[in-house]
């Protein structure tokens, strides 16, 4: 069965960076891209960007351009999302989802606090 | 960016009764490939979102047939024919026509 398993919760200080991982199983990793979505506490869903697991092409949300980098490691079927220059309003649960958003990871809480 | 507007933002439904959620997009979601990239998700309390409907009206694997989607162009609707207790949560519509995905604000459904 398709599974996306994300790394654990993180606490970071403002200005720091965070890197969240998403390990895929149950399907051919390079056949689908991975999207990242975040959800601030009590808020809705915000798409952050997408990466092709086939060739590494990316498409980032405009508001995060320059602060976010998405990568994949096909040898381990793992996708990564790095967010830099963290601010308090980056506090959110971060989700990875398979390209067509049919399967989602369990979410990773990132807390940005001094 | 395409803006997705859902109504209502909250809904209280008696079990066994129908429910309907509207989603309007600021631009047509009909792609030149003939597909319409409109999706519906349910996020149950404390869980990740789960796909209900893709491309307007196709139910995802395992989704009960009491859920149905309809619409075209810029106007879409999710209907639940008979609401059950397990249907509580927040429903989101989402578009992805230009590979830039945006979600509606969400509609919170609770049981009376």
Interface residues (C-beta under 8 A of the other chain):
Chain A: X35 X37 X44 X45 X46 X47 X50 X59 X61 X62 X95 X97 X100 X101 X102 X104 X105 X106 X107
Chain B: X1 X39 X41 X43 X48 X49 X50 X51 X54 X60 X90 X92 X94 X96 X99 X100 X101 X102 X103 X104 X105 X106
